[in-house]
Amino acid sequence: MKLISASASPFGRKVKVALIETGQLDDVELVAVKTTAIAVDPIVQAANPMGKIPALIRPDAPALYDSRVICRFLDARANAGLYPDQRLWDVLTLEATADAILDAAVLITYEGRLRAKEQQSTAWTDAQWSKVTNGVAALNNKWMSHLNGPLDMGQIAVGCALGYLDFRHDARNWRKDNDALAKWFADFSQRDSMQATIPVDPK
């Protein structure tokens, strides 16, 4: 199999962390691409008609895309238990919350990097950041008992989302008023899988 992604992609990071945590990293060739929302790499377009990463190329089946689909596939393939039946709906909701935080944070990044300065909207960016802060506050206030429990895909998704906030939006300080979540992330980010997938900008 081949994973089409980029070193700075938080959604790609989710998949790579899942690969490491489920012991499948050696089964997948990592294919790094340079792609953006307005200049899609042809390899990405061929794998995913939406032109988004990550995408997982399977040898005898259609490519899988959307990080949640890929992670669910990898978990089932390894019977790894990252989506445990007894906590399934909580895990899926937690993963969806983390991905929504990422969606808003990535849109802020695109606004600053891909749009001409005179076209950028502070009001729109602030609205996106409010989604981030609402999501982070919900994690801090409602989900700490789950985050401190056994490893599952919800935790991985949250870890990658917070890592992206540090990577692209550190000056906005998501940790303010979220002490419990900040402490959890400080510990979670030391996992070998997280250390091995720290995002970097492509050269």
Secondary structure, DSSP 4 states (H G I P E B T S, - for coil): -EEEE-TT-HHHHHHHHHHHHTT-GGGSEEEE----SSS--HHHHHH-TT--S-EEE-TTSPPEESHHHHHHHHHHHHT--SS-GGGHHHHHHHHHHHHHHHHHHHHHHHHHHHS-GGG--HHHHHHHHHHHHHHHHHHHHHSHHHHTSS--HHHHHHHHHHHHHHHHHGGG-TTTT-HHHHHHHHHHTTSHHHHTT------
